[in-house]
Structures are given as C-alpha cells and as structure tokens.
Amino acid sequence: MKAIKYLVIALLFGGMVSCSGEAGTVGLTTVEFVDTVYETSFGASTFYVPMMITADTEEGLNTTDVKATIAVDAAYVAESADTVVGVADVDGLSGDFRITSLDVNFPDYPGYKEDDDKQNKKKYFDENLNKWVKKVGVEIMLLNTEPEKMEFKLVLQSATTTIGANKECVVRIEKGPQDRLCGAWIMCQEGEPAFETTISWDVNTKGFIVGTAAQLGFDFPMNFNAETEEVSITNGAYLGMYGGVYHCFLQVTDNTLTPLSDKTFVATYDKTNYSSITFPGIEGYFLCILAYADNGGQPGELAGYLGYIFQPSFVR
C-alpha cells in the first residue's frame, strides 16, 4: 500500500449509516472529539477514537452528511520522557500506527434514525450532555507494540459545520495486564500441561479470548475489569450460534456432570512475569463447552458436550 486509504469508517452507536445523497443541511451542529485524552492498551491492536456530532435539539441535527478532516500533530511532544511519541504510517512501509481514514463522515440523521421516536431518544439523546449526539470512530491500527508507553495527538483540522472545543485528542497507549497476558500459553489440567493455546484481547468486549484448542474445540471468553485488573471466567457465558446455542459452563462432577448455578471464578495471576494463571476454588470442577438446542435464540435442551478440561490453569 503506497498511501493511506481514505475510507469512511464509522463506529456506530445504535444505528445504520446511510448516505442518501439527497439535499439537506448541516443543521445547527458541532463536531469534535468525545474526549481530549483517549486511553487504551497495546492489546487493542485496532481501536476507535470516538468523535461526535451534537445539536441542542433533534430538529437541529444534520439532514445531509457532515464531513471532517483530521491530522496527526507532527510537533507533539509527550510530557513524560519515557513515553514514545508515535509516528504515523504514511507509505504502508513504516510507522508505529496507521489511521485507516483521515476523512471522517457523520451521516445524515434521517438516514440512520429508527422509526420509533422513543427508541431514538434513548439512543441519540445524551442526558449528561443534554444534547442530541451521534458518535463515529476513527479507526487506528497499532503497528509497533514494543514500547511501554506511546502517545500521539490527533487534531480536527476542518469540518463542514462548527468545530467544538475538543478539537484535539491525545491518544495514550500503555501496557497493562491486558497486554502482558496475551500471547501463547499452555493450558493445564490439574496442574499438568495439557495443550497449547493462545490468549488474545477482544476490543469489542474489552476482555480476553482463549483460542480454540483440541480438547475444548471452541474459543471461550475471560472477563477483565480494567479498574481492578481482575481476570475471571463467568459460568454460562454465551459463545455463539451454529445449529444451536453454545455456552461456556463450569461443571461439578459427582459421578455425573451437573451444571452449576451462576458463578464467576476470579483468577490469580503472576503480576511480575505474567507466567501463570490459576482459578482458586475450581477444585473438582470441569470447564466445559456445551451445545444447546436453539430455542428461539435461547438455550433449549442440552444437545451434548463439545469438550471439557478438569481444573484448568495456564502456564508459559
């Protein structure tokens, strides 16, 4: 790729994008970044810096697409000396990050709103801001995950409507458990190595995904609490649908496998070398991947076991 692709990427919050092409106005709207500082981790290899278009009333929203252009502040200097200032990839060959599009599109409000006005109000009226709000996201892909800390600044250069006070946004990326726990692992059964797997970060759920392994046969999620840095597995987590509804359950055995009631198992992990993850309190329990018959989008009768492992833990 010889140049940055100028594609319109919208992270939708409750609506579909529509570019009707019909005549309209930009309304009484303002565009800006949602925050002046956006913080994330290197585990989120692709993330979206939120921008928004706002109006004081629904009638003031745009009835035609609003265009905006952003740029990377080449003169930005980080406050901390141990922070790397990220360099944008502009030729497809080098750089610390890549912005999918420097052109941002805010679609016309009639094109994406739903017919039910009450639902619209819930989705597009922000009670904290006391404004009607539509958010889109600037897609950014991380190319360099080596630094401990990295920053760069985005600047809203131009727009076809009013530019708000938050016309600059510092993107701050810092390594934490959500980065260090990702990668190759060995899943253990009763403390003994069983098979290789991977743990990756899911930017949508802001949690971990344990990759498909032979003895389980299906990916399953682990939760992450960014404030407490707590890792956990929740009994009964929905995995997906394919000829049935799949769930991740922790089971207890007493001659038979019996589903547990709702429970979350919190992990203990090595916070120095990030080389082990265990789950206290799972003695005697199986981690199972179960297949249920589809009952109108809800789990029906148990169809069978896709895989299980007894008293799971991780080492590397």
C-alpha positions as CSV (number, residue, x, y, z in Angstrom):
1,M,0.0,0.0,0.0
2,K,1.6,3.3,-1.2
3,A,-0.7,5.7,0.6
4,I,-3.2,5.8,3.4
5,K,-6.6,4.6,2.2
6,Y,-9.2,7.3,2.6
7,L,-12.2,5.1,3.6
8,V,-15.1,6.3,5.7
9,I,-15.1,4.2,8.9
10,A,-18.0,4.8,11.3
11,L,-18.3,3.1,14.7
12,L,-22.0,3.1,15.1
13,F,-23.8,3.6,18.3
14,G,-27.3,2.4,17.7
15,G,-27.9,3.0,14.0
16,M,-27.0,2.2,10.5
17,V,-25.1,4.5,8.2
18,S,-26.9,5.9,5.2
19,C,-25.6,8.2,2.5
20,S,-28.7,9.2,0.8
21,G,-27.3,11.9,-1.4
22,E,-30.5,13.9,-1.0
23,A,-30.3,17.6,-0.5
24,G,-30.1,18.8,3.1
25,T,-28.3,21.0,5.6
26,V,-25.6,20.5,8.2
27,G,-28.1,21.9,10.7
28,L,-27.1,23.6,14.0
29,T,-24.4,21.0,14.7
30,T,-21.0,20.9,16.2
31,V,-18.3,18.2,15.7
32,E,-15.4,17.4,18.0
33,F,-13.6,14.6,19.8
34,V,-15.6,13.0,22.6
35,D,-12.6,13.3,24.9
36,T,-9.4,15.4,24.9
37,V,-7.5,12.2,26.0
38,Y,-8.2,8.7,24.8
39,E,-6.5,5.9,26.7
40,T,-6.1,2.3,25.6
41,S,-3.7,-0.6,25.7
42,F,-1.5,-2.3,23.2
43,G,-3.7,-5.3,23.5
44,A,-6.3,-3.5,21.5
45,S,-4.4,-3.9,18.2
46,T,-7.2,-2.0,16.4
47,F,-9.2,0.6,18.3
48,Y,-11.6,3.5,17.6
49,V,-11.1,7.1,18.8
50,P,-14.6,8.5,19.3
51,M,-15.8,11.7,17.7
52,M,-19.3,13.1,17.8
53,I,-21.7,15.5,16.2
54,T,-24.1,17.2,18.5
55,A,-27.1,19.5,18.4
56,D,-29.2,21.1,21.1
57,T,-32.4,19.8,19.5
58,E,-33.4,16.9,17.3
59,E,-34.5,19.4,14.7
60,G,-31.0,20.9,14.7
61,L,-29.3,17.7,13.6
62,N,-27.9,17.4,10.1
63,T,-30.0,16.3,7.2
64,T,-27.0,15.8,5.0
65,D,-23.7,14.2,5.6
66,V,-21.2,16.3,7.6
67,K,-17.5,15.9,6.6
68,A,-14.5,16.5,8.7
69,T,-10.7,16.1,8.3
70,I,-8.2,15.1,11.0
71,A,-4.5,15.1,11.1
72,V,-1.6,13.9,13.3
73,D,0.2,16.7,15.1
74,A,3.8,16.2,14.0
75,A,5.0,18.7,16.6
76,Y,3.5,16.9,19.6
77,V,5.9,16.3,22.5
78,A,4.9,13.9,25.3
79,E,5.1,15.2,28.8
80,S,6.9,12.1,30.1
81,A,10.4,11.4,28.9
82,D,9.8,7.6,29.0
83,T,6.9,7.9,26.5
84,V,7.5,7.2,22.8
85,V,5.8,9.7,20.5
86,G,4.1,7.5,17.9
87,V,4.8,8.1,14.2
88,A,2.0,7.6,11.7
89,D,2.5,5.2,8.8
90,V,2.1,7.2,5.6
91,D,3.6,4.9,3.0
92,G,2.5,1.5,4.1
93,L,6.0,0.5,4.9
94,S,6.9,2.1,8.3
95,G,5.4,3.8,11.3
96,D,4.0,3.0,14.8
97,F,0.4,3.2,13.8
98,R,-1.9,3.5,10.8
99,I,-5.1,5.6,10.6
100,T,-7.5,4.0,8.2
101,S,-9.0,7.3,7.2
102,L,-8.2,10.9,7.8
103,D,-11.6,11.9,6.4
104,V,-14.5,11.4,8.8
105,N,-18.1,11.2,7.8
106,F,-21.1,12.0,10.1
107,P,-24.1,10.5,8.3
108,D,-27.3,12.4,7.9
109,Y,-29.6,11.9,10.9
110,P,-32.8,10.9,8.9
111,G,-30.7,8.3,7.2
112,Y,-29.8,6.3,10.3
113,K,-32.5,7.1,12.9
114,E,-35.1,4.5,13.6
115,D,-38.9,4.9,13.2
116,D,-39.6,4.7,16.9
117,D,-39.0,8.2,18.3
118,K,-38.8,6.8,21.9
119,Q,-36.0,4.5,20.9
120,N,-34.3,7.3,19.1
121,K,-34.4,9.4,22.2
122,K,-32.8,6.7,24.2
123,K,-30.1,6.1,21.7
124,Y,-29.3,9.6,20.4
125,F,-30.2,12.0,23.2
126,D,-27.4,12.2,25.8
127,E,-28.8,13.3,29.2
128,N,-25.4,14.1,30.6
129,L,-24.6,16.5,27.7
130,N,-28.3,17.5,27.3
131,K,-27.8,17.3,23.6
132,W,-28.6,15.0,20.7
133,V,-25.5,13.1,19.8
134,K,-24.2,10.8,17.1
135,K,-20.8,9.2,17.5
136,V,-18.4,7.8,15.0
137,G,-14.9,6.3,15.4
138,V,-11.6,7.0,13.9
139,E,-10.1,3.5,13.2
140,I,-6.4,3.1,14.3
141,M,-4.3,0.0,13.9
142,L,-1.2,-0.4,16.0
143,L,1.9,-1.5,14.2
144,N,4.5,-1.2,17.0
145,T,3.7,-2.9,20.2
146,E,7.2,-2.8,21.7
147,P,7.1,0.5,23.8
148,E,5.8,0.5,27.4
149,K,4.1,3.8,26.7
150,M,3.2,5.6,23.4
151,E,1.3,8.8,22.7
152,F,0.3,10.9,19.7
153,K,-2.1,13.8,19.1
154,L,-5.0,14.0,16.7
155,V,-6.2,17.4,15.5
156,L,-9.5,18.2,13.9
157,Q,-8.4,20.4,11.0
158,S,-11.6,21.2,9.2
159,A,-15.3,20.4,9.1
160,T,-18.4,21.4,7.0
161,T,-20.0,22.5,10.3
162,T,-18.9,24.2,13.6
163,I,-15.8,22.7,15.3
164,G,-16.3,22.3,19.0
165,A,-13.9,22.9,21.9
166,N,-12.5,19.3,21.9
167,K,-10.7,19.8,18.6
168,E,-7.6,17.9,19.8
169,C,-7.2,14.5,21.3
170,V,-4.1,12.9,22.8
171,V,-4.1,9.1,22.2
172,R,-2.3,7.4,25.1
173,I,-1.4,3.8,24.9
174,E,0.2,2.0,27.8
175,K,0.9,-1.7,28.6
176,G,-1.0,-3.4,31.3
177,P,-2.2,-6.9,32.2
178,Q,-4.5,-6.8,29.1
179,D,-1.3,-6.7,27.0
180,R,1.0,-8.9,29.1
181,L,-1.5,-11.7,29.4
182,C,-1.9,-12.0,25.7
183,G,0.1,-14.5,23.7
184,A,1.0,-18.2,23.7
185,W,0.1,-20.3,26.7
186,I,-0.1,-23.9,27.8
187,M,-3.5,-24.9,29.3
188,C,-3.0,-27.3,32.2
189,Q,-5.3,-30.0,33.7
190,E,-4.9,-30.5,37.4
191,G,-1.6,-28.5,37.2
192,E,-0.2,-30.7,34.4
193,P,0.4,-29.4,30.9
194,A,-2.4,-30.5,28.6
195,F,-2.3,-28.5,25.3
196,E,-1.1,-25.2,23.7
197,T,-3.5,-22.3,23.3
198,T,-3.4,-18.5,22.9
199,I,-5.0,-15.7,24.8
200,S,-5.9,-12.6,22.8
201,W,-7.6,-9.3,23.5
202,D,-11.1,-8.6,22.2
203,V,-11.5,-4.9,21.6
204,N,-15.3,-5.2,21.3
205,T,-15.9,-6.9,24.7
206,K,-12.8,-5.5,26.4
207,G,-12.0,-8.9,27.6
208,F,-9.9,-11.9,26.6
209,I,-10.5,-14.7,24.2
210,V,-8.9,-18.1,24.9
211,G,-8.3,-19.6,21.5
212,T,-9.6,-22.9,20.1
213,A,-7.8,-25.9,21.4
214,A,-8.2,-29.6,20.6
215,Q,-9.7,-30.6,24.0
216,L,-12.2,-27.8,24.0
217,G,-13.0,-27.3,20.4
218,F,-14.3,-23.7,20.8
219,D,-13.0,-20.3,21.8
220,F,-14.2,-19.0,25.1
221,P,-14.1,-15.6,26.9
222,M,-12.4,-14.5,30.1
223,N,-13.5,-11.2,31.6
224,F,-11.2,-8.3,32.5
225,N,-12.0,-5.5,34.9
226,A,-9.8,-2.5,33.9
227,E,-10.2,-0.8,37.2
228,T,-9.3,-3.7,39.4
229,E,-7.2,-5.6,36.8
230,E,-9.3,-8.7,37.8
231,V,-9.5,-11.7,35.4
232,S,-12.4,-14.0,35.7
233,I,-14.5,-16.7,34.0
234,T,-18.2,-16.4,34.2
235,N,-20.3,-19.6,34.2
236,G,-22.9,-19.5,31.4
237,A,-21.1,-17.1,29.0
238,Y,-22.7,-17.0,25.5
239,L,-20.2,-18.1,22.8
240,G,-22.2,-18.0,19.6
241,M,-24.7,-19.9,17.5
242,Y,-24.2,-22.5,14.9
243,G,-27.0,-25.1,14.7
244,G,-27.6,-24.4,18.4
245,V,-26.6,-22.0,21.2
246,Y,-23.2,-22.6,22.7
247,H,-22.3,-21.7,26.2
248,C,-19.2,-21.9,28.4
249,F,-20.1,-23.6,31.7
250,L,-18.1,-24.7,34.7
251,Q,-19.4,-28.0,35.8
252,V,-19.0,-30.0,39.0
253,T,-18.7,-33.8,38.9
254,D,-20.1,-36.3,41.3
255,N,-20.4,-39.4,39.1
256,T,-22.2,-37.1,36.7
257,L,-21.6,-33.6,35.3
258,T,-24.1,-31.2,36.6
259,P,-24.5,-27.5,35.6
260,L,-23.6,-25.1,38.3
261,S,-25.7,-22.1,39.3
262,D,-24.5,-18.7,38.1
263,K,-21.0,-18.1,39.4
264,T,-17.9,-16.1,38.5
265,F,-14.4,-17.6,39.1
266,V,-11.7,-15.0,39.7
267,A,-8.2,-15.8,38.6
268,T,-4.9,-15.3,40.5
269,Y,-2.1,-14.5,38.1
270,D,1.6,-13.7,38.2
271,K,1.8,-9.9,38.1
272,T,5.5,-9.8,37.8
273,N,6.4,-12.2,35.0
274,Y,2.8,-12.9,33.8
275,S,3.7,-16.6,33.5
276,S,0.8,-18.3,35.3
277,I,-3.0,-18.0,35.7
278,T,-4.9,-20.1,38.2
279,F,-8.5,-20.2,39.4
280,P,-8.8,-20.8,43.2
281,G,-12.0,-22.6,44.1
282,I,-12.3,-24.7,41.0
283,E,-11.2,-28.0,42.6
284,G,-13.4,-30.8,41.4
285,Y,-14.8,-28.6,38.6
286,F,-14.8,-29.1,34.8
287,L,-14.6,-26.3,32.3
288,C,-17.0,-27.5,29.6
289,I,-18.1,-26.2,26.2
290,L,-21.7,-27.3,25.9
291,A,-24.0,-27.3,22.9
292,Y,-27.7,-26.5,23.4
293,A,-30.6,-26.7,21.0
294,D,-31.7,-23.4,19.8
295,N,-35.0,-22.3,21.5
296,G,-35.9,-19.1,19.8
297,G,-32.5,-17.6,20.4
298,Q,-32.3,-19.0,23.9
299,P,-30.6,-22.2,25.0
300,G,-33.1,-25.2,24.9
301,E,-32.3,-28.8,25.6
302,L,-28.7,-29.8,26.2
303,A,-27.5,-31.3,22.9
304,G,-24.1,-32.5,24.0
305,Y,-20.6,-31.7,25.2
306,L,-18.1,-30.2,22.7
307,G,-15.2,-30.5,25.0
308,Y,-14.0,-30.1,28.6
309,I,-10.9,-29.9,30.8
310,F,-10.7,-30.6,34.5
311,Q,-9.5,-27.9,36.9
312,P,-7.9,-25.7,34.2
313,S,-5.0,-23.3,34.7
314,F,-2.4,-21.7,32.4
315,V,1.4,-21.6,32.4
316,R,4.1,-20.4,29.9
